[in-house]
């Protein structure tokens, strides 16, 4: 069956900016980042500013969110972040209430940096904590200890940041339910508004893959992983962190608008090494070789998504959220009815895993635990 496609309307734009520099590559990380390229920082930022200018010249929408990620953006001089923000302000229209996020790591933040971030317009911080346990931090290859986390929080709050998110990693090898519960207990005592709790995925090409991959003999305990997840959802709810996506929890009103845009299939612009963009029909990806990007920060691949791909993404991404998908809203977005073959799959999923209410479909906590099994049907 063929579908007539139309650009999504009625929403503004999101902007992602990639900073690929890290002091040390973590043992589990497969992100596009480098620990040995800081000598290229000046040239990279110059190329990035050209990239931002080019994207801004053809963007007709207003930016609702800006997200500077990496890598570790806080590992480079804050002057670079200031330059980036000045260029964005120069080249784009920005919503007065835009969410503007910056990723940082403990051990890389200072009071001077935090103050420059605030003055440049950053209003949300996403900090890669991963664990409060020093043993786990060493295992993960992180460069800081538990005390550095508290120091970073103090610096941020003293500098006026009141929208702080932290990331944690579940299912680290050897982790127990109680051990991860200690992470949640410590996290919820901090002045943070958002907590992401991601399950560790052992990616090929990482140091962890060599140690814990299929040929290592290591087998994660799926029952323990499930217990950690259920315990985490309950503990965070008790402390006022509302689950809104499979791995994300926020105080009321502090959900990540930028990430919600991705999950809801909104349009976004990508600037920087390997960054992706999406205009509602076409997806593109920037050059991922740092030397080539510096020479020419242009699009290297553009793919036009067909109707089936757009529908699959709508279902796959939407069902990651607690809100789920609404087949009544689907027609408004795409201009045609929700496909009968996909509706049949949804209706065949037992109620204990997937709730169905007046055209809205959403996973239960038990459903989230096994969501990958069901979502394979739509890929």
N, C-alpha and C positions, 0 to 999 in steps of 0.2 A: 504494500500500500504506500502511496506517495502522499506527502503532506505539503501544503503551501506554507512557506515560512514567512514570518514578518519580524522585523526588529522589535524588541521589547520597548514599550514606551511607558511614560509616566514616572520613571525613576531617574535619579541622577546617577553620577558615575563614582566609582571607587578607584583609588590609585595605590598601587603597590610599588615600593622602591627597594631594590636589593643591594645590600652591602655585603660582599662575600668574604670579608676578612675575619679571621678568628685567631686568638693567641695560640690555641691548641685545638686540634681536631679531636672531638670526643670519640670514644671507642665505638659507640653505637651509631654515629652520625653519617648519613649519606646525602646530606644537603650539599648544595653547590657552594662550598666555602673552602678557604685556604689559610694555612698558618704561615706560609712562606712567601707571601706576595705583598707584604706591607711596603716594599720599595716601589710598588706600582700605584700606591694610593693616590698621589697627586694626579697622575695621568688618568686613572680610573674615574676619579671624581669629575675631571674635566669632560670626559666622555659621557658620564652620567648626566651632567648638566645639559649637554647637547641633546641627549636622549629625551630628557624632560621637556626641553624647549620644543623639540619636534612634535612630541605627543600633545603638548599644550596647544600648539598652533592649529591642530585639527580637531580638538575636542570642543564640542558645542554645549556639553552639559556642565553642570556645577558639581564640584566634588563634595560628596557627603562624608567620605572617609579617606584618610591617608594612612598608610601603614609602612613604616620603614623597618625592614626585617633583614635577616641574614642567615648565616654569619653572626657576627656580634657587632652591631653598629656602635655600641658604647666602647669598643676597643680602639676606635680611631679618634682623632682630635675632634672635640665638639664644634670646632670652627667649620669642619666639613658638613656637619649636620645643619649648622646655621646657613651655610651656603646653599645646601639642598633645599631647605625650607624657603629661603628667599627666592630661589629660582621657581619653586612651585607657586608661590604667591604671585610672582611676576607673570607666569605663563598660564595659570588656570584661574577660573572663578571658584571660590571656596565658600561653601555654606558657613554662615556665621556660627552655627552650632555643630560644625564638623567634628567628628571624632578623629584625632590625630595621634597615632600610636607609634611608639618607638620600642624596639626590643633591646634589652640590656642583659648582662650577666653580672651576678655578684662578683666583687673583686675588680671590676672595671669601671665602677662609678665613683665619682668624686663630687664634692659640693659644687665646685666650679662647673663641672660638666652639667650637673642637674640644673643649675641656675641658667645656663645657656640654653638648655633644652626648653625650659619653661618660657624664656624670653622669645625663643624662635617660634613658639606656637604649639609645641608638643603638650597635649593635655591627658595622655594616657600612656602608662608604662606597662610593658609586658616583660616580666623578668623570668629567665630560665633557671628556676631553683632546682628542679628535678628530684631532690631529696634533701632532708635535713640530717640524714645519717652520714657521718663522715666516712664510714666504711663503704657505703653504697656510692658516695661521691667519688671515692678513689676507684672503685670498680668501674664506674661509668666513664672515668677519665676526665672528670671536671677539675678545674684549676683552683677551686676555693674550698673553704670549709663552712660548717654551720654558722660560726660567728660572723663570717663575711656576709651572710644573708641578712642577719639582723642589722649589721652596719649599713648595708645598702638600703634597707627599708627606712632606717632613721634618716639617712641623707635625703631620700626622696620625700618623706613627709615633712622634714624641716624646710625643704625647698618649695613646699606648697602643693605637691602632687597628692590628689585625693582619689584618683582612679588608677589603682594598681592591680595588675593581674599577675599571678604566678603560675608557672607550669610545674607539674609533678609527673613522675614516671612510675606506672604500676608494673608489676610482674618482672621486676629486676631479678635475675637469677639468685635463688636463695631467699627471696623475700617471702615473709609470712603475712597473714592477715593482720596480726597485731603490729608487726613492724611498719606496714604501710599506714595502719591506723595512727601510729605515732606521728607520721608526716602530716596527716590531716589535722590531728589535734594541734600541732604546732602552727600549721598554716592558718587555721581559723582563729588563733589568738592574735594574729597580726592585723594591722589596719589595711586589709586588702579587700577589694570589691569583686574579684573574679578569680576563680581557680579552674585550671584545666588539668585533668588527670588522664594522661594518655597511656594506653597499654604499650609496653615496649615491643617494637617490631624489629626482629633481627634481620637486617637488610644485607643482601649480598654485596661484597666489596668493602665491607667495614671490618674493623678488627674484631668486633663481636661475632661476626659471621664465622670467622676462623675458629673462635673459641666455643661458640654455642650453636653453630649452624647444623644442618642435617647430618653432616659426616662426623660431627664431634661426639656424638653419643648423648648429648644433652637433650632431655625431653622436659619441656615445661609442664607443670602440674595444672591442667585445665580446671580442675575442681578448686584449687587454691586461687587461681586467677578469677574465677567466677565469684568466689566468696569475697575476695578483695573488692571487686566491683560493687557487689550488693552492699557490703559494709560501707564503702565510700559514699554511695548515693545516700544511704540513710544518715550517716554522720554529717554530711554537708547540709542536708535538708534541716536537720536539727539546729544547725547554726545559721540558718537563713540564706543558704546558698541554693538557689533554685536551679534545677537542671533544665537546660534548654536545648542541649545537643548531647549526643551519646557520651562525649568526654568533657563537656563544658558546663560550668555552674557559676551563677552570678547572684549577687545581691540584686534586689528588685531595681530595674532600670539601668543596670550596669552590664548587660549583655554586650558582647563584642559586635558592634554594628558592622564592622568590616567583614568578619567571618560569617555573620548571618547573610550578608550579601552574596558571598560565594555559595552558601548552601541553598539560597533561594534563587540561584541562577541569574543574578543581576550582572550587569556589564561592569567590566573593570579594565584598567590600563596597567600594564606592567612596564616598569623602567628598570634598567640595570641588567647585569649579567644573568642570562638564563631566565629572565622574568617572562611571565606569560600574561597575555591580555585576551579579552573576550568582548565582542560587540553585540552579542545576542545571536549571531549566526556563525561568525568566523572566530577561530581561536588562533593566536599567534604566539611565537616564542622567540625571544631575543637570543643573540649569539651567546654560546656558553663557554667559549674559549676566551680567557681574559685578554690575551694579546690581540686577538682579532676584534674583540669588542672595543678595546681602546682605539684601534685603528678605524673602526666603523661600527658604531653602536646602533645597528639596524636590525630589522626583523629578518630572521633567517628561514622561518617556516610559517606558512599560513595554511590552515586547514578549514575548509567550509564544512560545518557539521550538517548532516542531513536530518530529516525529521525524526528518524528512529533514534539517532544519537542524542538529539536534544531531549526527546521524551525519556530515554534511559537515564540521562543525567538528572532530569527533573525529579524522577522517582528516586534514584540512588542517593542524591544529595538531600532531597527533602525528607526522606525517611530517616536520615541521620539526626534530625531535629525532633524534639519532643512534640512540637506542633504537627509534624508529619506533612502529608500532602492532602489537598482538597481537590477532588475531581470536578467540583463545580467551578472553582477558581481556574482550573486548568484551561477551560475553553476561552476564558477571558484573556489568558496569557498567550495561547497558541493559535486561537481562531478555529479550532476543531474539537470534536468530542474526544474524551479520554478513550484510548484504544481498548476494544473489548477483550483482546487477548491478554493485556496487562491487568485489566480489571478482574479477569478470571483468576489469574495468579494471586492477586491480593486477596480475593474472597476465599481462596482455598487455604490461606494461612490461618491456623487455629487462633481463636480469640485470646488464648492465654499469651500469645506472642504479639498479635496485631489487633488493635482495637479498630472498630468501624462505627462511625457515628455520623449519619446524615451526609455521607460523601467524603468524610474526613477519615484518613487512615494514618495510624501512628503506632509505633512499637511500645510495648510495655517494657519494664526493666528486664524481664526475662527474655523478651524479644530482642532487646539491644545486645544481650549476651550472645545470641546466636544469629544476629542480623546478617552477617556475611553469608551464611548459608542461604538465606532467603533472597538477598540482594543479587546473588549470582544470576538469578533468573532474568534480571533486567540489564545485564552487561552484554 
